[in-house]
Amino acid sequence: MKEDGLVAEDANGALTVLAPDGARAHLDTKWDGLMDPACMERMPAVKASFEAL
């Protein structure tokens, strides 16, 4: 979740999460990017998994 930007860790190790509306918008934007054909060309593993469907 940290890698996806939903959770952040501060210098003291405390974790914070995005609020539900912010998390939804963040994931929606990431998903839109994955569905962009130009993005698929940059991500061969993702492209291959979609082509297998």
Secondary structure, 3 states (H helix, E strand, C coil): CCCCCCEEECCCCCEEECCHHHHHHHHHHHHHHHHCHHHHHHCHHHHHHHHCC
